[in-house]
Amino acid sequence: MNAVFWLTCRSTNDLCATTHRALLTGLVRRGHEVTLVNPDSPEAQHDELWSHVHVSTSKIPGRAATSAAQHMRSWALNQKFPPHSVAVLDWRIARRMAPVLDRLLVPWTVLDRSPPAHPGFLSKLQWLVWRRAWQQVKNSPEAMGFVVSPSHALLVEERTGTSQNKIVVLPAGVDLDRFQPGERRQRLTMVYHGRLDKNRGVLALPMLVQKARNEGLDIDLVTIGEGDAAEGLKQIASTSMGIEVHPTMPQAELASLLSTCHTGLLPMPDTPVWAAASPLKQTEYAATGLLMLGIDHQGHRLRNRRSEPWLKLIDRADFLMEGVVWLKGLSNADLEQIGAGARVFAEAELSWDVAVE
């Protein structure tokens, strides 16, 4: 049994921290003593399975990780780590924390669930931090790093020179008990959840709806999340019936809403970041028995599947036109039967138990 110290600048209430929560839970249930060190308040972590240490962080954009790492460093230097301790470091704080843990003789590993995805100047800063995190792994005799897919591992190797034998693929999973099929809406409903950022292609989704309606389809759209495209989507929704824009919501509410829809959307374009990703939303779509429609690239090929009855991937240039053709070819009976196949796949391949083991 190990004492696992999990250091991250993310809140466990953040949708992007779903991986952290699932892995923490799995480690505890397998008998490890787990301590989460992050900016969450003690009250927010009071009923969790793991121990918790609160660290302060800055609310200034671009400063949160640096601020959290500074407080983690102070905490670690005053901490007496038990034998058989190991630390898991979010890549955002690895550059500052790895040297401290080396000094304290605590083994560590870096957890990289996604390369930097923010648009603009902030992205350039994050890429620098990301490369420095992997440089720590590369230069350490013992350290390893976790990524979400083989293409992600190749990106790390190409951009940082880190050897493949220091990189472990830990694919995204899903809570099969929470995300389950439910009673579907009467009208065909597509759904997207995650960051509502322009660089993720989400502004093309209302266009897909309009083109489908022009072809006679009764179809709606649900989007869930926050980002720089959220206001634009809200403006479109205010003048178009059947388009909903929801803010980020707790996992239980998200699972319930997904279970009422029919098709999950994957609009992220074929860029190095998205091609290397393994979207968590995709595993949640499958678990709730949704068909999936998206842009064709490696990041959307769930467990390297490119074409399944429940998975339709299309070149970006043809996404709107061919997407409408595919949607028109579906009937209600098809949706239930094919969606059941996605759920069966999730049960066989996508449980978090596989990743935890």
Salt bridges, closest charged atoms under 4 A:
ASP14 OD2 - ARG10 NH1 3.31
ASP47 OD1 - HIS46 NE2 3.97
GLU48 OE2 - ARG21 NH2 2.96
ASP90 OD1 - ARG92 NH1 2.83
ASP112 OD2 - HIS152 NE2 3.02
ASP197 OD1 - ARG195 NH2 3.18
ASP197 OD2 - ARG200 NE 3.64
GLU215 OE1 - LYS328 NZ 3.31
ASP218 OD1 - ARG187 NH1 3.83
ASP220 OD2 - ARG187 NE 3.00
ASP220 OD1 - ARG213 NH2 3.30
GLU231 OE2 - LYS234 NZ 3.56
GLU244 OE2 - ARG185 NH1 2.75
GLU244 OE1 - HIS246 NE2 2.76
GLU284 OE1 - HIS193 NE2 2.71
ASP296 OD1 - ARG301 NE 3.12
ASP296 OD2 - ARG306 NH2 2.58
GLU308 OE2 - ARG305 NE 3.79
GLU336 OE2 - ARG184 NE 3.79
GLU347 OE2 - ARG343 NE 2.93
ASP353 OD1 - ARG30 NH2 3.64
GLU357 OE2 - ARG30 NE 2.77
